[in-house]
């Protein structure tokens, strides 16, 4: 009985230590001097090929997957580990105890090495918010995600989710030191005034934001989602990726205000200012995360923030591959596209800078044909998704007639309020 009591008391103390980690500032608290002097030089021990993998462990009485990045050719590894409140991101060559699970190969690039430097020496550990999987996946792919805190059937999630309460909105959000640099908020077109007025980025949304007009953007990596958001605000509020390199590495909220022309309680049309929340998402078909992982990442963030969605902008460009189609259709199903919600969707064929009018038309028609593969000839026009093709060349500061028309079309499909039922996702179960 004494042994059982001692074990119970220890587990309670460990749980209190974990709860304490939720109340402190969401930072890594890096020991910079130790990191730069003693740990950075050890990164030269790694070869050109790395492994993302895990072993099964127990901490605070909680079973979990202990993730780390290991050199493929040696025992050198980088991991967030420790015990009794003494945790740190360290480099060592101690043999791994236990079987390696889910090894994924990736290259030791300059970007990967730079991300290693950014987390080395971190000390502010939390199983729920800042754990080994967060660090390992950040090194590999530049995302801050622990799927152990996303999957509903995960033991770790079940253990902590109720106690986290409002702190659930910090799950899979970048710590302060790793937050991607914001944009300049520079105006794109000086003489354009009909735009959403930007109120700035948000880490998360609250229940009162549910009454706002919520616009979700989804699409493959590099499709131009962030550029669409920038042009709705007429400001550079989101970072833009280059080519296939993604600019968005988390679910990103930006809030603003817009004058909507809508019916009042007496049925008369009037202008009314309303909060607008634009939600940028990590690109589908990301080269480091598989489609199911990306879906889990985005779905959990939407449910945690209790969002009701007014408009979904599906953004594509160029050739829409089979992989793109399958990934997008997963989200169309999640967002109830075929359950009489089609009018709350818009298909946007972007980056049409060098296309003729005929090619733009062919592009958006092909996109609709591939994504809405159950179109019926006699389908009710009121329940069809909007379709537009747009071109916003990156270095143009004086809008042409064509750009003005594309901006008008974008505002029309994104910011027209509807009387129909909003898309609702069930909040994550506690």
N, C-alpha and C positions, 0 to 999 in steps of 0.2 A: 504493500500500500504506500509506503514511504517513497519507493522508487517511482510509482505511478504519479504520486503527488508532485514529486520533484520534476518529473517530465512535463506534467501539466503546467506547473509554474514557469518552467523554462519556455514552453511554447507560448504562454501568455506574454512573457517578457519580450520574446522575439517578435510577436505580433505588434506589441506596443512600439517596438523599435521601428518596424515597417510603417506603422501609422504615423510616427513622428516624421519619417522621410517624406510623407505627402504634404505636411504642413510647412516645410521649409521652401524657400524660393526654388523654382524649377531651373536649377543650374547644375553644372558638372563639378564646379569648384576644383579647378585643375591646379595642381602643384607645378607651376610653370618652370621653376628653377630645376627641380628634379627631372622633369620631363625633358627639357632641352639639353641639360648637361649629361644625363645618364641614360635616357631611354631613346632619344632620337638617333644616336649613333648605332644602336642595335638594329635599326630598321634595315641597315645594309646587309644584315645576315640573311634576309629573305631572298629567295630566288625570284624568277620572273613569273612563276605560277603559284597561286595561293588556293587554299580550300576554305570554304565556309562550311562549318559542320558543328555538331553538338554531341554531348554525352548526357546521360540522365543523372540527375543529382537531387539532393534534398537540402533545402535551406529554410530556416524558421519553421520546420515541420511541414514545409510545402514541397511537393514533388514538382520539379521543373526541368526544362531542357537548358543545359548550360552551353550556350553558343560561344564560339570563338573563331578567329581566323588563324589558320595554320599554314606554314610553308609546306608545299607538296613534297619537297625533297629532303626535309630535315624535321627536327622536333621543334624548331622555333615557332612561337605563336604569340599572339596578342589577344588579351582577354580582360574582362572586367570581373574580378573575383576577390575573395577574401573571406573573413569571418569575424564575428564578435564586434561589429561596427567598424572594422578596419578593412575597407575595400579600396581598390585602386585599379585603374587600367594600366596593365604592366606588360612587358615583353620578357619572355623566358624561354628556355629550351628544355624544361622538365618534360619527361615522357607523359603522354596523355593516359590517364587511368580510365580504363573502360573502353567499350566499343564506340567507334566513331559512327555517327548517324548522319544521313542526308548530305554527304560531301558534295559541294558544288564548286567546280573549278572556275577561277577567274584570274585575269592578268594583273600583275603588280605594275600598274601604270603610275605616271606622275600624279594624277588626280587621286588615286587610291593612297599613295604614300602621303600626300598632303592631308587627306582625311585621317589617316593614322596619327599624324602629328597633332591634329586638332583635338583628339580624344585622349591621347596619352597623358597619364598623370591625374585623370579624373578620380574624384574621391566620393562624390555625393551619390551613393548607390541607393536604388529603390527597386525592389522586385517588380512593382507595378508600373513605375514611370521611367526609370533610368536603369535598365538591367543589361545583362550581357548580350542578349539578342539585339536590343536596340543598338548597342555599340558595334557588334559584328556586322549587322546589316547596313549600318551607316558607312562603315569602312568599305564594304563591298559595293553598295549601290547608291550611297548618298541619301538614303531614306532613314527616318527615325521610326522604326516600326517593330513591335514585338507581337507576333501572331498569337502568342500564348495569352495575351491580354485582349484578343479579338474574338477568338473562337468561342462560341457559347458553351461548348462542352468541355472547355479547358478547366482543369482542376484549379490552376492558378487564378483564373478569372473568377470562378465561383467563390474562391476563398476571399477575394478582396473587393469585388465589385460593389457590394452593399455598403461597406465601410468607406469607400472612396467618395460616395455622394457626388458633390459638385466637382470634385477633383477628377472625375471620370473624363472631363473635357481636356485634361492634360495628357491622357493616354495617347501615345504616338504623336505628341507635339514636340517640336524641336526644343531642347533646353536653350537658355538665353545665349550661350556662347556659340551655338551652331545655327541659330536662325539665319536663313539666307538673307543677304542684304536686300533691302527694299529698293524700289525704283525711285527715280528722281521726282515723280509727280509733276513733271514738266508737261505743259499743255502741248497737245499734238498739232491741232489746227486753231490758230488764234481767232479766226472769224466764225467758228462754229460754237453756238451757244445752247442749242437744244440737245443737252446731254444729261446723264445722271451726274449729280453734283456730289463729288467724292467726300466721304467723311473719314476715310482712312481704313487701314487693315484692322482685323479683329482676330484674336486667338481662337475665339469660340463664340457661339451665339447663345442667347438666353431665351427663356420661354416668351418674354415680351417681344422678341424678334420674330416669333412665329406669325405675328400679325403683319409683318413686313412682306414685301413682294420678293419672293426668293427665286433666283435664277441659277440653275445648275448647268455647268458645262462639262461634257464628256467627249472623248475622242482619242485617237491614237497619239502617241508621243510625236511632237513636232507638227501637229495639225493646225495650230494657230489659235488655240483656246485663249491663251493669255492675251494675244493681240486683239481678239474680239472684245474681251473685257476692257482693255485699254481704250478701245474706240467707243465703247458705250459710255465710258467716263470722259472721253476726250483728254485723257491724261495717262502718263506712263506709270501705272500703279502696280503692274505685275512684270516680273522679269520675263524676258523672251528667250527661249532656247534657240540654239543655232543648229539648223539641219535636223539630224535625228537625235541630237543631244537635248534632253528635256530641260525646260526652265522651271517647271513646278515639281517639287519633291515631297509635297504634302497637300492635304486638302486646305485650301487657302480662302479665307473669307475677307471680302472687302465691302464696306457699307457705304451707302450714299442716300440721296433723296432725289425724287423725280416728280414732276407735275403730271398726274394721270387725269385723263378726261374720262369720267365715269359717272354712273347714275347715283343720285342721292336717295334718301329714304322715300322721297315723293316720286321717284322715278324720273326725275329731271337730270339732264346731263350737266356736270359741272367739273371744273378743275380742282383737284385735290392733291396736296403734297403727301407723299407716302415714302416710308423708308424702303430702300431697295438693298437686298443682300445678294452679291454675286459670288458664286462658289466655284472656284477653279480647282481642278482635280489632277492628280498624277496621271500621266499619259497611259492609256491602254496599250498593251503589247510592249511594255517596257522591257528593255533588253536584259534587265537583271531580276525582275519579278515576273512570275508566271501570271496568266490571266486571273486565276482563282485568287491569288494573293492580292492582286490589285483590287479585285472586286471586294474582298473581305476588308481591305484597308479603307476604301471609300465608303462602303456600306456602314461600317461601324461608326465612322465619323458622322455620317448623316443621321443615324439613329441616336447617337449620343447627344447631338444637338437638337433633337426633337423637331426636325424640319418638316414643314409642309411646303411642297414645291409648286410654284406657279408656272414655271416654264423650264423645259429642258432643252438646251441647245446642243445638238449633236454635230460636232465639227469634224470634217474630213477634208483631205485634199489629195490630188494626184490619183494614183491607182489604189483602189480599196481592196486589199488582199483578203483571202479567205480567213486568215487569222484576225484581221481587223473586223470583218463581218461577225465572226463568232463572238469576239470580245464585246462588241457593241450590243449584240443581241442579248447577251447575258444581262446587260444593264437595262435594255428595253423591257425585258421580262421582269426584272426587279422593280422597275418603276411603273409597271402595269400599263405599258404602252397599248396593248390590245384590249384593255378593259374600259373602253369608251373614254380614254384619256389622250387619244392621238392629237387632239387640237392643242394640248399643252406641250407638244413637242415641235421643234423646228429643226430641219436638216439644213445645215450650212456647209456649202462647198467653198472652201476658202483658198487663199493664195492663187487667185485667178489672174495675177498681174499680166502674164504674157499670153492669155487666152483670148480668142475672138469671142464675140457674143454667141455664136453658134456653139463653140466649144464649151463655153460656160453652161449653156443650156443642156448640152449633152452630159456634162459632168454631174449636174445636180439631178438630172433625170435618172442617170445610172446609179447614183448614190441612193435615191429613193427606191429604185427597183430592187437593189441588193439588200437594203435594210428592212423595207416593208414588203416582204415577199408574199404577203397574203392580201395584196390590194385587190379589191373587187371593182368591176366596171361600174356597178351601180352604188358604190359606197357613198354614204351621206357626206356631202362636201363639208358639212359643219364639223365632221370628226376626222378630218385629214390633217396630217402634220403640215406646217408651213415649210416652204422650200425656197431658199435663196442661194445665189452664188455671189461672192464678194471678193474684192481685191483692194487691199490696203498696203501699198508699197511702203517698206520700212523707213525710207529716208525722205519721203515727201512731206513738206510742211505747208504747202499751199494746195488745198484740195481742188481737184479738177471736177468738172461736171459729173463724170462717172463716179468718182469717190463720194461726192455729195449724194448721189442717188443710192449708192450702196449703203451709206450711213443711214439714210432715211429708211431703206428697206430693213436694215438691221434693227433699228429702233422699233419699227412696226411689228416685227415678229417677236422681238424680245420683251417689249414693254407695253403690249396691248393687254389690258386686264380682261379676264374672262369671267362670266357669271357661273361657269360650270364648277363642279367639285374639284378641289385641289388634290394633288397627289400627296398621299400621306404614307410614311413608313413607320411601322411600329417601333416604339422606343425600345432600346436594348433592355432585356430582362435583367433584373438584379438578382 
